[in-house]
Amino acid sequence: MIRCAQQDPTEARSRVAAPSQYRHTVAAWLVHAYTASGVVLAFLMFVAVVEGDTVRALWLFLVAMVVDGTDGMLARWVQVKRYAPSFDGALLDNIVDYITYAFMPMLLLWSAGYLGEGTSATVLAVIPLIASAYQFCRADAKTDDHLFLGFPSYWNIAAFYVVVLDLEPVAVTVVLLVCAVLVFVPVGYVYPSRTSTLQGPTLALTCLWLVGYGVLVAQLPDPSPVWLAITVAYVVYYVALSLYLTVRRSRTAPAPA
């Protein structure tokens, strides 16, 4: 009698798992590529600034914010650390964010004359860049309860309001210096996609703010006061929630031994 060869169950499972592993690995690398697209956006921002097209640069800032706001959620969903362990997606994200959130906004404001002229304008542009370099490299930049510690280098948002409100160099100087100082002040700022407190309303309002951003850029140089008020109301909400969470953290923090 000829006996039929029995299939090794372990070998069978490995053959079934292989395609699944491959799909997960491809998905992980596609997410990294999505994050890396921010570098392409940064170059296009540079071209827009060089060509003096401030509105186009602001549109690219919006696209970069959408990418940055969604790539982390995608990375956690496809488990990039598990399926692409040889690649540091967090480091890539920091590189992209520094260029698109700090360097390009300062270049835009400097090039468009919002910082004034001469050496003082150059110094003013450099101060946020140095502050952000510290912010992006600090080990405690994000807290365990998912807050940004210190002003989270939202220079692109500052640049957006400078352009929309057409602020004078004196006002811009005050805004940038205050924000630069806040980088070093231990206030926890909401991380919209990860802070659990009021996460649903925060995400909904963030989406509304992004819509308002687009509407205002489309309306330049005559933005709607109504949409401007809507976007500013979100900023007030964001700051108020951040201050509340900071106070709550300080009250619940364990006393030093």
Backbone bond lengths (Angstrom), bond angles and torsions (degrees), N, CA, C in turn:
res aa  C-N    CA-C-N  psi(-1)  N-CA   C-N-CA  omega(-1)  CA-C   N-CA-C  phi
1 M - - - 1.461 - - 1.525 108.45 -
2 I 1.322 112.46 135.42 1.465 117.77 177.97 1.515 108.62 -94.07
3 R 1.329 115.92 124.08 1.462 120.36 -179.76 1.532 110.16 -88.03
4 C 1.315 115.16 137.69 1.457 120.00 176.61 1.519 108.86 -74.37
5 A 1.307 115.27 135.33 1.472 119.98 178.87 1.526 109.43 -67.74
6 Q 1.304 114.83 131.29 1.461 119.72 178.79 1.530 109.76 -88.52
7 Q 1.353 115.38 138.09 1.460 120.87 -179.43 1.514 109.86 -79.87
8 D 1.318 116.20 134.82 1.460 122.06 176.95 1.528 108.57 -68.27
9 P 1.359 118.17 118.89 1.473 120.61 -178.53 1.525 112.25 -57.45
10 T 1.329 117.48 -37.73 1.469 120.45 -179.22 1.521 110.92 -64.29
11 E 1.350 115.26 -42.24 1.462 120.00 179.00 1.523 110.90 -64.86
12 A 1.332 116.40 -38.74 1.467 120.32 179.53 1.525 110.66 -63.91
13 R 1.346 115.74 -43.59 1.470 119.35 -179.71 1.518 110.68 -64.52
14 S 1.327 118.11 -37.86 1.463 120.98 -178.70 1.523 110.64 -65.90
15 R 1.373 116.28 -36.07 1.454 119.14 179.22 1.523 110.89 -68.78
16 V 1.325 116.37 -35.43 1.462 120.67 177.95 1.516 110.44 -70.48
17 A 1.344 115.82 -38.24 1.467 119.93 -175.73 1.514 112.14 -74.59
18 A 1.334 118.18 -26.42 1.465 121.11 -174.76 1.527 112.95 -57.99
19 P 1.353 119.41 -50.03 1.475 118.51 178.81 1.522 112.23 -61.05
20 S 1.336 116.50 -38.05 1.462 120.12 179.07 1.524 110.80 -63.79
21 Q 1.328 116.36 -43.89 1.465 121.12 177.52 1.524 110.16 -59.74
22 Y 1.311 116.40 -42.61 1.465 121.14 -179.74 1.526 110.48 -61.88
23 R 1.339 116.67 -44.94 1.464 120.18 -179.50 1.522 111.15 -62.33
24 H 1.330 116.52 -42.83 1.453 120.22 179.42 1.537 110.72 -64.01
25 T 1.311 116.85 -40.51 1.463 120.67 180.00 1.524 110.78 -64.94
26 V 1.326 116.51 -43.94 1.468 120.32 177.69 1.522 110.46 -61.44
27 A 1.337 116.22 -43.29 1.464 119.91 179.58 1.522 111.17 -61.48
28 A 1.324 116.52 -40.57 1.463 120.74 179.94 1.528 110.98 -62.16
29 W 1.334 116.72 -44.56 1.464 120.29 -179.41 1.525 111.40 -70.70
30 L 1.320 117.89 -30.74 1.464 119.97 175.63 1.523 110.91 -65.93
31 V 1.324 116.85 -36.46 1.468 120.00 176.35 1.523 110.07 -65.48
32 H 1.328 117.27 -42.11 1.466 119.94 176.74 1.535 110.75 -61.43
33 A 1.326 116.44 -38.66 1.464 120.06 177.83 1.525 110.50 -65.32
34 Y 1.323 115.56 -36.99 1.472 120.54 177.42 1.523 110.16 -62.51
35 T 1.325 117.05 -44.27 1.460 120.53 176.30 1.518 110.78 -62.14
36 A 1.325 116.61 -43.18 1.465 121.55 -178.51 1.525 112.40 -65.49
37 S 1.336 117.77 -19.58 1.464 119.73 177.74 1.520 111.13 -61.32
38 G 1.334 116.17 -18.67 1.457 119.32 176.14 1.518 112.60 -61.80
39 V 1.334 117.23 -28.77 1.463 120.83 177.80 1.535 109.57 -67.68
40 V 1.323 116.30 -39.30 1.461 120.97 176.60 1.525 109.45 -63.25
41 L 1.326 116.20 -44.57 1.460 120.28 178.31 1.530 110.78 -60.73
42 A 1.334 116.48 -39.07 1.458 120.44 179.26 1.524 111.16 -62.06
43 F 1.328 116.45 -41.96 1.467 119.45 178.61 1.524 110.64 -64.74
44 L 1.332 116.84 -40.87 1.461 120.25 177.60 1.527 111.11 -65.11
45 M 1.349 116.77 -33.99 1.462 120.11 173.86 1.524 110.27 -61.85
46 F 1.324 115.83 -44.20 1.466 120.71 -179.84 1.532 110.19 -59.75
47 V 1.330 116.68 -44.70 1.456 120.66 178.64 1.524 110.57 -60.56
48 A 1.336 116.63 -43.09 1.464 120.59 179.95 1.528 111.20 -62.85
49 V 1.324 116.26 -42.09 1.466 120.18 179.74 1.522 110.54 -65.54
50 V 1.320 116.76 -44.78 1.475 120.99 179.66 1.534 110.32 -60.71
51 E 1.323 115.94 -36.77 1.462 119.99 -179.94 1.521 112.78 -83.73
52 G 1.342 116.74 0.73 1.455 120.51 177.49 1.518 114.84 74.63
53 D 1.320 117.33 19.16 1.468 121.57 -178.55 1.531 109.17 -97.77
54 T 1.331 116.07 83.83 1.462 121.35 -177.06 1.520 111.94 -64.00
55 V 1.322 117.15 -39.38 1.466 121.04 -178.55 1.525 110.59 -62.90
56 R 1.333 116.86 -43.56 1.465 119.42 178.64 1.526 110.67 -63.17
57 A 1.325 116.59 -38.61 1.465 120.06 177.99 1.523 110.50 -62.42
58 L 1.334 117.12 -40.45 1.464 120.16 179.31 1.529 111.46 -66.01
59 W 1.324 117.31 -37.02 1.469 119.71 175.68 1.522 110.62 -62.36
60 L 1.314 116.46 -40.86 1.469 120.37 178.69 1.528 110.80 -67.31
61 F 1.346 117.79 -34.49 1.467 120.47 173.67 1.528 109.77 -58.42
62 L 1.330 116.58 -41.56 1.464 120.60 -179.49 1.525 110.80 -63.81
63 V 1.320 117.26 -45.80 1.475 120.20 179.22 1.524 110.20 -60.88
64 A 1.335 116.52 -41.65 1.466 120.51 180.00 1.524 111.17 -63.00
65 M 1.336 117.15 -37.98 1.471 120.12 178.26 1.524 111.40 -66.34
66 V 1.325 116.83 -38.14 1.469 119.91 178.25 1.532 109.84 -64.79
67 V 1.322 116.71 -43.71 1.471 120.30 178.17 1.523 110.08 -61.40
68 D 1.329 116.28 -47.29 1.462 120.13 -178.48 1.521 112.05 -65.36
69 G 1.326 116.58 -32.75 1.459 119.85 -178.80 1.518 114.02 -77.05
70 T 1.330 117.16 -14.86 1.467 120.12 -176.43 1.528 113.79 -114.95
71 D 1.337 117.72 -21.19 1.467 117.45 -175.19 1.525 112.60 -68.05
72 G 1.325 117.32 -33.28 1.461 119.42 178.42 1.520 112.20 -65.29
73 M 1.328 116.19 -42.66 1.463 119.91 178.24 1.535 110.59 -63.40
74 L 1.323 116.50 -41.00 1.461 119.92 177.61 1.529 110.95 -64.92
75 A 1.323 116.25 -39.78 1.469 120.19 -179.59 1.520 111.18 -62.32
76 R 1.324 115.95 -42.40 1.475 119.25 178.67 1.527 110.71 -69.28
77 W 1.319 117.29 -34.74 1.466 121.15 -178.48 1.522 111.39 -66.69
78 V 1.345 117.15 -43.43 1.474 119.62 -177.89 1.528 112.07 -91.64
79 Q 1.327 117.14 -0.25 1.469 122.55 176.38 1.536 111.44 59.04
80 V 1.331 115.36 62.12 1.462 119.43 -176.32 1.530 112.30 -63.56
81 K 1.319 117.34 -32.50 1.466 119.22 -179.66 1.532 111.32 -66.00
82 R 1.308 116.10 -29.42 1.462 120.39 179.94 1.526 111.83 -82.12
83 Y 1.333 116.33 -40.66 1.462 119.33 -171.57 1.527 113.94 -101.04
84 A 1.342 117.66 -8.69 1.466 120.66 172.22 1.527 107.82 -138.61
85 P 1.331 116.76 60.73 1.467 120.97 -171.44 1.534 113.97 -68.22
86 S 1.319 117.23 -15.99 1.466 119.41 -176.77 1.526 112.95 -83.98
87 F 1.330 116.57 -3.41 1.464 120.43 -174.19 1.528 109.72 -121.48
88 D 1.341 115.99 132.95 1.461 121.42 -178.14 1.525 109.73 -93.55
89 G 1.328 115.91 92.28 1.453 120.57 -179.02 1.518 112.83 -67.40
90 A 1.330 117.14 -31.41 1.466 120.38 179.16 1.520 110.67 -65.49
91 L 1.331 117.02 -38.79 1.463 120.36 177.79 1.525 110.37 -66.02
92 L 1.321 116.80 -43.38 1.467 120.80 176.63 1.524 110.14 -58.65
93 D 1.312 116.74 -44.03 1.459 121.50 -179.33 1.527 110.71 -61.23
94 N 1.328 117.23 -41.60 1.460 120.64 178.70 1.527 111.93 -64.89
95 I 1.335 116.24 -40.62 1.464 119.79 178.74 1.524 110.34 -61.78
96 V 1.332 115.66 -48.21 1.462 120.64 -179.57 1.521 110.48 -62.85
97 D 1.334 116.90 -45.05 1.463 120.24 -177.87 1.521 111.95 -64.19
98 Y 1.328 117.09 -38.58 1.462 118.71 179.50 1.527 110.55 -62.59
99 I 1.324 116.32 -41.33 1.461 119.67 -179.02 1.527 111.11 -68.95
100 T 1.341 116.82 -45.99 1.467 120.06 -172.92 1.524 113.23 -85.55
101 Y 1.335 117.91 -27.91 1.461 120.67 -177.75 1.525 113.05 -95.07
102 A 1.326 117.74 -22.15 1.468 120.48 -175.81 1.528 112.00 -120.97
103 F 1.328 117.25 -61.39 1.462 120.19 -171.94 1.532 112.40 -63.16
104 M 1.325 117.65 -51.56 1.465 119.80 -176.41 1.527 112.67 -66.87
105 P 1.333 120.68 -40.63 1.465 118.82 175.51 1.523 113.29 -58.91
106 M 1.345 116.81 -40.80 1.464 119.06 178.55 1.525 110.88 -67.12
107 L 1.327 116.33 -38.79 1.461 119.28 177.18 1.524 110.67 -63.02
108 L 1.322 116.81 -40.62 1.464 121.36 178.82 1.533 110.79 -61.93
109 L 1.325 117.05 -49.63 1.464 120.41 -177.70 1.532 110.99 -65.00
110 W 1.327 115.90 -39.91 1.470 120.06 179.02 1.521 110.93 -65.54
111 S 1.331 116.33 -46.33 1.460 120.83 -176.64 1.526 111.90 -67.07
112 A 1.335 116.93 -36.29 1.466 121.03 -176.95 1.526 113.14 -83.16
113 G 1.336 117.44 -2.05 1.451 120.71 176.16 1.517 115.67 86.07
114 Y 1.312 117.47 8.91 1.462 119.76 -178.96 1.525 112.59 -73.32
115 L 1.334 117.56 -15.63 1.462 121.28 -179.95 1.528 112.10 -97.41
116 G 1.313 116.50 5.13 1.455 119.71 -175.77 1.509 110.27 92.31
117 E 1.323 116.26 -151.50 1.455 120.80 -177.15 1.519 110.94 -134.97
118 G 1.320 115.61 162.56 1.450 121.60 172.53 1.518 114.21 75.80
119 T 1.331 113.81 -156.29 1.466 121.39 -175.09 1.515 111.98 -63.45
120 S 1.329 117.43 -38.74 1.470 120.52 -178.39 1.525 111.10 -61.24
121 A 1.335 117.07 -37.33 1.467 120.71 177.86 1.520 110.87 -65.92
122 T 1.323 116.12 -40.71 1.461 120.22 179.17 1.523 111.47 -64.63
123 V 1.332 115.92 -44.62 1.464 120.41 179.13 1.523 110.43 -61.90
124 L 1.341 116.15 -42.83 1.458 120.21 -179.92 1.521 111.44 -62.88
125 A 1.325 117.61 -35.67 1.466 120.72 178.39 1.518 111.66 -69.93
126 V 1.327 116.55 -33.90 1.463 121.12 -176.16 1.525 112.02 -75.29
127 I 1.327 118.21 -33.37 1.473 120.94 -176.46 1.532 112.21 -56.45
128 P 1.341 120.21 -50.86 1.469 119.10 176.85 1.525 113.06 -61.74
129 L 1.335 117.22 -32.58 1.467 119.70 -179.67 1.526 110.72 -65.99
130 I 1.331 116.24 -40.91 1.467 119.70 178.49 1.525 110.25 -67.94
131 A 1.333 116.63 -43.80 1.468 120.37 178.97 1.522 110.82 -60.48
132 S 1.327 116.83 -40.79 1.460 120.43 -179.65 1.523 111.61 -71.16
133 A 1.327 117.19 -33.73 1.464 119.56 176.44 1.520 109.88 -59.40
134 Y 1.334 115.93 -40.59 1.472 120.04 175.35 1.523 110.58 -65.54
135 Q 1.326 116.32 -45.96 1.465 120.80 -176.56 1.525 111.62 -59.64
136 F 1.319 117.14 -43.32 1.464 120.59 -176.76 1.524 112.59 -73.39
137 C 1.331 117.53 -18.14 1.464 119.83 -176.56 1.528 113.76 -103.77
138 R 1.309 118.03 -6.17 1.459 118.87 -177.67 1.526 110.31 -73.60
139 A 1.301 115.30 140.54 1.467 120.61 -176.62 1.517 112.65 -68.21
140 D 1.339 116.40 -27.54 1.469 120.37 -177.83 1.517 111.89 -104.74
141 A 1.333 117.32 31.40 1.462 121.11 -178.10 1.526 111.62 -61.01
142 K 1.330 116.59 -30.42 1.465 121.23 176.77 1.530 108.15 -122.59
143 T 1.321 115.96 133.58 1.460 120.92 -177.94 1.528 109.86 -83.87
144 D 1.323 115.46 168.96 1.470 120.40 -179.87 1.524 111.92 -65.44
145 D 1.335 116.86 -26.84 1.464 119.39 178.58 1.533 111.44 -96.52
146 H 1.326 116.25 23.21 1.463 123.84 170.46 1.530 113.38 64.63
147 L 1.313 114.86 56.06 1.462 121.73 170.27 1.526 107.90 -123.48
148 F 1.318 116.23 150.65 1.457 120.06 170.16 1.520 107.54 -81.81
149 L 1.319 117.41 131.71 1.460 120.55 -179.78 1.521 108.91 -96.18
150 G 1.323 116.19 114.19 1.451 121.21 -173.60 1.520 110.87 88.98
151 F 1.315 117.10 157.66 1.467 121.06 -179.28 1.530 109.78 -50.79
152 P 1.343 117.12 121.94 1.465 120.14 -169.90 1.531 115.39 -84.11
153 S 1.321 116.94 39.72 1.474 122.02 172.51 1.526 113.07 55.06
154 Y 1.319 115.84 45.45 1.468 119.91 175.89 1.529 110.03 -85.01
155 W 1.317 116.81 53.34 1.468 120.17 -177.97 1.514 111.26 -70.29
156 N 1.317 117.97 -25.49 1.461 120.30 176.19 1.524 111.03 -65.42
157 I 1.332 116.18 -36.74 1.465 120.34 177.87 1.526 109.68 -71.10
158 A 1.334 116.43 -40.67 1.466 119.69 176.30 1.528 110.11 -59.92
159 A 1.332 116.82 -44.23 1.463 120.60 179.52 1.524 111.16 -63.18
160 F 1.314 116.76 -38.73 1.466 121.54 177.75 1.518 110.77 -57.44
161 Y 1.339 117.62 -49.14 1.464 120.13 -178.53 1.529 111.74 -70.63
162 V 1.324 117.07 -32.51 1.465 119.61 175.78 1.524 110.05 -59.74
163 V 1.333 116.66 -44.79 1.463 120.64 -178.75 1.526 110.98 -71.31
164 V 1.332 117.04 -45.96 1.461 120.63 -177.31 1.530 110.95 -62.72
165 L 1.335 116.55 -41.34 1.470 120.81 -179.41 1.525 111.94 -86.85
166 D 1.329 116.62 -7.58 1.464 122.43 -179.67 1.533 110.38 52.13
167 L 1.323 115.51 55.01 1.458 120.92 -175.38 1.527 111.62 -72.65
168 E 1.312 114.57 150.14 1.459 121.36 176.25 1.529 109.54 -79.24
169 P 1.332 117.26 158.28 1.473 120.35 -177.65 1.527 114.05 -55.01
170 V 1.317 118.82 -34.32 1.472 119.96 -179.83 1.529 110.05 -63.58
171 A 1.344 116.19 -46.69 1.462 120.33 179.50 1.529 110.83 -64.66
172 V 1.321 116.61 -39.98 1.470 120.85 179.33 1.525 109.99 -63.41
173 T 1.313 116.48 -40.19 1.465 120.87 178.83 1.519 110.90 -59.66
174 V 1.324 116.98 -44.85 1.464 121.33 -179.93 1.527 110.14 -62.64
175 V 1.331 117.08 -46.39 1.469 121.36 -178.45 1.519 110.83 -60.69
176 L 1.314 117.18 -47.36 1.462 120.33 -175.98 1.519 112.10 -68.69
177 L 1.329 116.95 -39.70 1.466 119.19 -179.57 1.531 111.16 -68.74
178 V 1.327 117.12 -39.16 1.466 120.13 178.41 1.530 109.77 -63.60
179 C 1.326 117.03 -45.49 1.466 120.27 179.94 1.525 111.14 -64.59
180 A 1.339 116.70 -36.98 1.468 119.91 178.37 1.518 111.27 -63.77
181 V 1.316 117.01 -39.97 1.466 121.03 177.24 1.525 110.42 -65.80
182 L 1.336 116.29 -38.98 1.469 120.57 -177.91 1.527 112.52 -65.39
183 V 1.334 117.41 -19.48 1.464 120.09 174.75 1.526 110.37 -57.26
184 F 1.334 116.69 -33.81 1.465 122.00 -174.46 1.531 112.95 -97.15
185 V 1.330 117.06 -1.40 1.465 121.26 178.75 1.526 108.27 -92.24
186 P 1.341 118.81 125.87 1.474 121.71 -173.27 1.528 114.58 -74.98
187 V 1.313 115.56 59.94 1.461 121.43 172.95 1.523 107.49 -98.70
188 G 1.334 116.58 136.61 1.454 120.46 178.36 1.516 110.98 -89.34
189 Y 1.322 116.73 125.37 1.464 121.77 -178.80 1.525 110.02 -105.84
190 V 1.310 115.30 142.47 1.455 122.44 -175.87 1.529 110.70 -59.94
191 Y 1.318 115.02 134.72 1.465 123.79 172.81 1.533 104.69 -102.78
192 P 1.340 118.66 94.11 1.467 121.60 -166.71 1.524 115.81 -48.79
193 S 1.331 117.52 -40.08 1.458 119.31 -175.69 1.518 113.53 -85.55
194 R 1.361 118.62 -4.38 1.457 119.94 -176.19 1.523 114.39 -131.56
195 T 1.320 119.43 -27.67 1.468 120.65 179.12 1.523 109.27 -64.07
196 S 1.323 117.21 122.68 1.465 120.72 -171.59 1.522 113.13 -76.01
197 T 1.311 118.75 -32.81 1.462 121.36 -178.08 1.529 110.56 -65.03
198 L 1.327 116.22 121.60 1.471 122.75 179.60 1.538 111.96 54.12
199 Q 1.323 115.58 36.06 1.468 118.60 -175.51 1.528 112.04 -62.83
200 G 1.325 117.14 -42.05 1.465 120.58 -179.64 1.524 112.06 -59.20
201 P 1.352 117.51 -56.09 1.473 118.89 177.84 1.525 112.82 -59.88
202 T 1.332 116.34 -37.60 1.466 119.10 -178.79 1.522 111.03 -64.66
203 L 1.334 117.68 -43.54 1.456 120.34 178.76 1.532 111.02 -64.89
204 A 1.327 116.89 -40.24 1.468 120.16 178.97 1.524 110.89 -64.13
205 L 1.323 116.33 -43.94 1.463 120.03 179.82 1.524 111.57 -69.47
206 T 1.326 116.47 -32.89 1.464 119.58 176.27 1.518 110.65 -63.77
207 C 1.328 116.51 -43.05 1.468 120.10 176.64 1.525 110.87 -61.59
208 L 1.338 116.49 -41.09 1.463 120.31 177.45 1.527 110.39 -62.41
209 W 1.343 116.40 -40.63 1.471 119.53 178.97 1.525 110.19 -62.81
210 L 1.327 117.71 -41.27 1.463 120.84 179.27 1.533 110.78 -62.52
211 V 1.333 116.14 -39.25 1.464 119.83 175.57 1.524 109.72 -62.94
212 G 1.342 116.34 -44.61 1.457 120.70 178.54 1.521 111.87 -60.96
213 Y 1.326 115.98 -39.91 1.466 120.91 176.56 1.531 109.40 -56.27
214 G 1.341 116.05 -49.99 1.454 119.96 -178.85 1.514 112.66 -62.10
215 V 1.331 116.59 -41.36 1.468 120.70 179.54 1.524 110.29 -62.11
216 L 1.316 116.87 -45.40 1.464 120.81 -177.75 1.525 111.76 -65.68
217 V 1.339 116.91 -41.05 1.464 119.29 178.23 1.530 110.13 -64.37
218 A 1.339 116.74 -39.64 1.461 120.51 179.30 1.525 111.36 -65.11
219 Q 1.332 116.94 -27.02 1.465 120.85 -177.26 1.524 113.79 -90.32
220 L 1.328 118.00 -8.01 1.465 119.70 -179.29 1.534 111.12 -56.46
221 P 1.332 118.30 139.90 1.477 127.92 11.25 1.525 114.54 -94.34
222 D 1.338 118.52 15.12 1.464 121.37 -179.98 1.525 110.51 -123.16
223 P 1.333 117.67 74.17 1.469 120.30 -177.13 1.529 111.94 -69.74
224 S 1.322 114.57 150.89 1.462 121.27 -179.73 1.522 110.94 -71.82
225 P 1.347 118.04 128.21 1.468 120.01 176.39 1.528 112.26 -60.41
226 V 1.330 117.06 -31.32 1.465 120.65 -178.65 1.532 109.86 -66.78
227 W 1.333 116.15 -50.36 1.463 119.15 179.51 1.517 111.86 -66.74
228 L 1.323 116.32 -33.07 1.462 119.56 176.14 1.522 109.86 -63.14
229 A 1.343 116.88 -42.80 1.460 120.73 178.98 1.530 111.05 -64.20
230 I 1.341 116.78 -37.24 1.462 120.46 179.34 1.530 110.44 -63.35
231 T 1.325 116.49 -45.36 1.468 118.90 -178.59 1.527 111.46 -68.27
232 V 1.331 116.85 -37.68 1.468 120.03 178.80 1.529 109.89 -67.06
233 A 1.335 117.26 -36.41 1.467 120.73 178.15 1.527 110.46 -61.16
234 Y 1.325 116.64 -37.27 1.464 119.46 176.41 1.525 111.01 -64.47
235 V 1.325 117.02 -42.16 1.465 120.48 178.66 1.520 110.17 -60.06
236 V 1.338 116.55 -42.05 1.468 120.45 178.07 1.524 110.17 -62.26
237 Y 1.336 116.94 -44.13 1.468 121.50 177.49 1.523 110.57 -59.50
238 Y 1.321 116.35 -45.80 1.460 121.49 -178.01 1.525 110.86 -61.04
239 V 1.323 116.54 -46.96 1.466 120.62 -179.17 1.523 110.34 -65.90
240 A 1.343 117.05 -43.11 1.466 120.57 -179.06 1.524 111.12 -62.05
241 L 1.339 117.40 -44.27 1.459 120.70 179.22 1.523 110.32 -65.59
242 S 1.312 117.20 -38.83 1.468 121.03 179.00 1.526 110.98 -62.90
243 L 1.331 116.86 -43.92 1.466 120.52 179.17 1.526 110.62 -65.64
244 Y 1.338 117.04 -40.15 1.464 120.59 178.42 1.525 110.63 -61.54
245 L 1.318 116.97 -45.69 1.465 120.44 -178.94 1.531 110.97 -67.46
246 T 1.319 117.36 -33.41 1.463 120.56 177.56 1.521 110.75 -65.71
247 V 1.335 116.27 -44.78 1.470 120.45 178.24 1.520 110.22 -63.76
248 R 1.330 117.01 -41.94 1.467 120.31 179.66 1.519 111.29 -63.15
249 R 1.334 117.29 -39.51 1.465 120.95 178.56 1.527 110.37 -63.97
250 S 1.322 116.69 -41.19 1.464 119.72 -177.69 1.524 111.59 -66.93
251 R 1.333 117.01 -29.89 1.463 120.67 179.95 1.521 112.52 -79.14
252 T 1.335 115.87 -27.78 1.462 119.51 -177.73 1.527 113.19 -98.50
253 A 1.338 116.46 -6.07 1.456 119.64 -179.74 1.522 110.17 -66.84
254 P 1.342 117.97 139.77 1.462 120.44 -179.91 1.540 110.10 -66.39
255 A 1.315 115.10 143.18 1.472 120.41 178.85 1.519 110.31 -68.76
256 P 1.352 117.77 141.93 1.463 119.93 179.46 1.511 111.98 -63.11
257 A 1.325 116.51 143.31 1.474 120.56 -177.86 1.518 110.10 -69.25
